[in-house]
């Protein structure tokens, strides 16, 4: 899918956030465009997950503003447009007595209320989401009986179940093997290119992200702009030679 640089679906302006008196984010400004696939990278404790959670409304910034689909986040109610796969989503009680279909149905929402999970519409939504991740045949299995890679697909299906326009993923491939990661990233490419879903992915795996995403954002409390993924890689090489820290975000390549 072609990125629409004229349509910002997420706008972060001068956002700062602190835990107690310790600043985690400082004056972060960025825009995420419709159809983008952006990777957020940075060292441990740099504020990547915090930035993600402020964009999701899970954390309230100390200063600054956030808009989702051109609406201030404090007034935003169309949460069905947004999917979220949190960090360590698959770390749960293996004896949790829920089937694959039940786990996915937990993500069903409308603008104002939870779906009735037994309605025909909700059942079809669950089936559609599970089919997109090739897990429909496992709908009646207990979530705890699945492999890590299968569980990963179930939780991405939960993020997909409302047919969102954007999905946030926080370290989604942690703890799974390379083959499973390959399949997962191929699935994300399909969602982005064929379904037109905007993807915002936090990861520590810089090498892999540079092969997958359209744009890179590097955050270490603050964030600055860069014009292309290629220039990010070039500047990173120069910075390594000069011993400088690099903070970049890319958005504007064709």
N, C-alpha and C positions, 0 to 999 in steps of 0.2 A: 504493500500500500504506500502511496505517495504521502509524505508528511505535509499537512496543511499548516504552513508557517504563519498564516494569517488568522489562525484560530487557536487561541490559548485555552486549554481546558483546566489548567492548574496554574495559578499565579501566586508566587510567594514574594513578598516585598518587605525588605528590611526586617526580617524575622530574627529575633533573638530569644533564647530560652536558657534558663538556669535551673539546676537542681540545688535547692537551698541558695547558697551564695556563689556557687561555682558555675560560671558560664559554660554552656555546652555548644550553643550556636550563637554567632555574633553577626548580625546584619546580613543575613542570607537573602539574596534576591535571585529568583529564576522563574522562567516560564516553561511549561511543558506543553507541547503542541499536540493537536489531534493526530493520531497515527504514529506518534513517536515510540521509540523503544530506547529508553535511557537507562544506563547503568550507573548507580551511585557507589563510588568507591572511597576508600580512605582508611587510615590506620585504626586500630582498635581504640574505642573511646573517643572517636573523632566527632560523633554526633550523627552518624548515618541513620541509625534507627530512630533517633529522636526527631530528625528532620522528617522522616517518613510518617511518624506518628502525629506530628503537627499538621501535616497535609491531610491526614485522615480524621483530624478533629479529636484524636485520643489524648493529645496534650495541648494545652493552651499556651501560646507563646507569651513571653514577658512583654515584648514589643513587636510591632509590625502587623501586617495583614496577610490573610490567605483567602484566595477566591477559588471556588470550584465551579466550573462551567459559568463563569462570569458573575457568580453570586458570592457574597461574603459568607465565609464558612459558618458564621454564627446563625445565618438564616437558611443555610442549605438543608434541604430535606430529601432530595432525590437520591438517597443512598443506594438505591438499586442500580445506579449508574456506575458504582464503584465496587470492585472486588478486592479482597485482601487475603493474602496468605502470610500469616505472621511467622516470625522467627521460631524455629523449633516446633512447628505446628504438629509434627508427628510424635513429639515427646508427650505421651499421655499414658494413662493407666491401660496396660494391654488387656486387662479384664473388663474394660468398659463395655457394657452390654448393648452396643448399638451396631446396627448393620451399616453397610456402605451407603445404602439409599437413605437411611435415617440421618447419617452424618451430613450428607450433602443437603438434605432438606432443612437442616438447621440454619443454613445460610439464606433461606428464602425470606425476602421482605418485599413490601410495597412501599410507596411513599409514606404511608401513615401507619401501617400495622404489619404484623406477621401474617403470612399466608396461612390458611388452613392447610396443613400438610397432607391431608387426606383428599383434597380436592383434585379433580381431574387436571386442572391447570397446573397445580403444583407437581403432580406426579409426572406430567409431561416435561416440565422444566427440569426435574431431577434426571429423567431419562436422557434428555437432550445433553445435559452437562456431562453425564457419565459416558455417553457415546462419544463425545468430543475427546475424551481422554482414554478411550478404549477400555472402560471398566464396567460397562453395563452388564456384562455376563456375571460380574461379581456382586451384583446389587444386594443379594441376600446374605452374603458372607459377613461375619463379624469383623469390624475394623481391626481388632487386635490380632486376627488370624492372618493378616496380610503381611507381605514383605515390606520393607522400608520404601522401596520404589513404588509399590502399589499404593501404599498409604499416601505417598507424596501426590500421586495422581488423583486420589480421592479428595484431598484437600484443595487441589487446584480446581477440581470439579465444583467444590463448594463455593470457591471464589467466582466460578463461571455461571452459577445457577440462575442468577438474575439477569443474564445477558448484559453484563456491564460494558461500559465504553472504555474503562481504564481499570487495570489490575495492578495493585501494589504487591510486590513479593520481597520478603525480607530473608535473605540467606536461604533460599528454597532448596539448594542442593547439598546442604551440610549433612554429612553422615551417609551419603549414598555413593556407590561406586561409579567409576567413569562411564561404564556402559549405560547405567541408569541415567547419569547426567546427560549423556549424549541424546538419549531419547527424550528427556525432559526439555532440553534446549530446542530440539527439533520441533517439539510440540508448541513451544512458545513462539517460534518463528512462524508457524502456521497460524496461530491465533492473531499475530500482528499483521502478517501479509495477506492472509485470506479472509479473516474475519474483521480486520481493521481495528483491533483492540489496541489501545495505547498501553504500553507496559513500562512500569517503573520498578527496577530491580536493584536491591541492595546486595552487594556481594564483596567478599574479600579477594575473590579470584580474578585479579586484574587481567591476567593473560587470557583466560577464557572469555571474559566480557568483551575484550577488544575484538574477538572473532564473532561475537553475537549481536551486539547492540549497535544502534545507529549513532548514539551520542554517549559521551562519558561525562559524569559530574564527579569531581573529586572534592570532598569536604573534609576539612580539619578545623572545625569551629566556624570558619568562614569559607566563602566560595567565590571564585572569579571565572570569567568567561574565556572561552577559546573557540576558534571558528570551525574546527573539524577534528574528526577522530585521528586522521593522519597527522595533523599538527600537534595533537595531544601526544601521540607516540614520539614524534620528533622532539618536542619540548622535554618530554620525560627523559629521553636519551641525553640531551644537552644538560639537563639538570643533574643527572646522575654523574656526568663528567665534572660538572662544576660544584657538586656537593650541595645543590640547592633543593629546597622543598618545593614541590609543584602542587598547585591548587588550580584545577581547571573544570570548566563545564563547556561542552560543545552542543550547539543546537542548529547551526546554520549551514549545513551542506546539502547538496541536492542528491 
